[in-house]
Amino acid sequence: MFLVSGSNVVFQNFRLGNMSFQGGTPVPKELGELIEMARTIRMTPEQAEPQRRSFAYGNVKIENDSITWEMIHRAAEGLEER
């Protein structure tokens, strides 16, 4: 999780692999620049749909190891039909 205060970007209780950052830890300059660049990107619908499905898969898989990509695709296609 990142917080932005003016032009400063800081971590807020964040884990990355075996590294842990507590609230207020400054983001390295290069990472801060990449975060700022990423904020300007606007995905097309063709880019957003696979990202949405990947996000759903990752979040659900944490809680339920039996989830498969096929289940995610079926659920997404069911939503599109509505």
Order of alpha helices (4+ residues) and beta strands (2+ residues): beta-beta-beta-beta-beta-alpha-alpha-alpha
